[in-house]
Amino acid sequence: MNIEALRELCLGLPGVTEDIKWGADLCFLVGEKMFCVTSIDAPHSVSFKVTDEEFDEMIARPLIIPAPYMARNKWVNVKEWGGLTEAEWETYVKQSYSLVKAKLTKKLQKEIDAIV
């Protein structure tokens, strides 16, 4: 995985937008809610939401820590691209998208689903 592949993965999901926040973080949003954040400049680290059940398991792995400021919401931070396999990147980023999308209003979810 690299930043361009991450962008392609995230922007390939329905209704996703990107924005630069805090001057140096590339944020991917669904319904204006963040589901994935990466640093623009190297070294890249990536944060995303995981399920409550996965949180402790994930942060026990090398190169993965609780995401600063977002750990209480079950976000993790992968410190290096090699912290996950290619398949895991795709699984966890898509899962984060789904978890965040599920918290949007039903009306907004339907609007996003209609984009497909």
C-alpha positions as semicolon CSV with decimal commas, in nm:
position;residue;x (nm);y (nm);z (nm)
1;M;0,000;0,000;0,000
2;N;0,109;0,358;-0,059
3;I;-0,065;0,695;-0,046
4;E;-0,182;0,682;-0,409
5;A;-0,326;0,331;-0,367
6;L;-0,499;0,445;-0,048
7;R;-0,649;0,744;-0,231
8;E;-0,770;0,517;-0,511
9;L;-0,925;0,273;-0,262
10;C;-1,101;0,543;-0,060
11;L;-1,220;0,752;-0,354
12;G;-1,355;0,438;-0,518
13;L;-1,617;0,405;-0,244
14;P;-1,960;0,569;-0,299
15;G;-1,998;0,929;-0,183
16;V;-1,640;0,973;-0,061
17;T;-1,474;1,312;-0,062
18;E;-1,126;1,415;0,042
19;D;-1,008;1,719;0,231
20;I;-0,687;1,846;0,385
21;K;-0,728;1,925;0,753
22;W;-0,488;2,055;1,015
23;G;-0,248;2,162;0,740
24;A;-0,093;1,822;0,670
25;D;-0,354;1,546;0,696
26;L;-0,540;1,400;0,400
27;C;-0,886;1,305;0,524
28;F;-1,135;1,082;0,348
29;L;-1,498;1,147;0,437
30;V;-1,839;0,994;0,380
31;G;-2,132;1,222;0,455
32;E;-1,879;1,478;0,580
33;K;-1,759;1,235;0,850
34;M;-1,400;1,111;0,847
35;F;-1,336;0,740;0,806
36;C;-0,966;0,742;0,711
37;V;-0,686;0,992;0,770
38;T;-0,325;0,987;0,653
39;S;-0,034;1,225;0,678
40;I;0,046;1,394;0,349
41;D;0,419;1,398;0,411
42;A;0,639;1,096;0,474
43;P;0,664;0,906;0,691
44;H;0,298;0,823;0,636
45;S;0,077;0,686;0,908
46;V;-0,290;0,602;0,858
47;S;-0,577;0,614;1,105
48;F;-0,918;0,453;1,070
49;K;-1,206;0,317;1,277
50;V;-1,231;-0,052;1,375
51;T;-1,496;-0,248;1,561
52;D;-1,495;-0,252;1,939
53;E;-1,400;-0,621;1,930
54;E;-1,101;-0,561;1,701
55;F;-0,957;-0,258;1,879
56;D;-0,752;-0,435;2,148
57;E;-0,638;-0,702;1,903
58;M;-0,521;-0,440;1,655
59;I;-0,322;-0,228;1,901
60;A;-0,144;-0,541;2,026
61;R;0,011;-0,577;1,680
62;P;0,348;-0,426;1,589
63;L;0,329;-0,086;1,416
64;I;-0,032;-0,021;1,528
65;I;-0,123;0,211;1,816
66;P;-0,442;0,374;1,943
67;A;-0,505;0,676;1,719
68;P;-0,422;1,001;1,898
69;Y;-0,737;1,191;2,002
70;M;-0,962;0,923;1,846
71;A;-0,882;0,606;2,043
72;R;-1,194;0,652;2,258
73;N;-1,392;0,611;1,934
74;K;-1,203;0,289;1,849
75;W;-0,970;0,435;1,590
76;V;-0,624;0,286;1,536
77;N;-0,313;0,433;1,378
78;V;-0,095;0,220;1,152
79;K;0,253;0,371;1,176
80;E;0,391;0,223;0,850
81;W;0,249;0,083;0,528
82;G;0,398;-0,256;0,617
83;G;0,184;-0,273;0,931
84;L;-0,093;-0,443;0,732
85;T;-0,103;-0,670;0,430
86;E;-0,261;-0,540;0,107
87;A;-0,573;-0,748;0,177
88;E;-0,595;-0,615;0,534
89;W;-0,565;-0,254;0,413
90;E;-0,860;-0,306;0,181
91;T;-1,065;-0,488;0,446
92;Y;-1,007;-0,238;0,726
93;V;-1,048;0,078;0,517
94;K;-1,375;-0,049;0,368
95;Q;-1,492;-0,158;0,712
96;S;-1,413;0,187;0,855
97;Y;-1,615;0,343;0,572
98;S;-1,909;0,114;0,653
99;L;-1,890;0,180;1,028
100;V;-1,891;0,557;0,978
101;K;-2,159;0,545;0,707
102;A;-2,383;0,339;0,937
103;K;-2,387;0,630;1,186
104;L;-2,517;0,877;0,925
105;T;-2,886;0,956;0,898
106;K;-3,093;0,702;0,706
107;K;-3,175;0,974;0,452
108;L;-2,809;1,049;0,389
109;Q;-2,725;0,677;0,368
110;K;-2,992;0,635;0,099
111;E;-2,854;0,932;-0,094
112;I;-2,505;0,780;-0,084
113;D;-2,638;0,439;-0,186
114;A;-2,810;0,601;-0,485
115;I;-2,470;0,721;-0,613
116;V;-2,368;0,366;-0,702
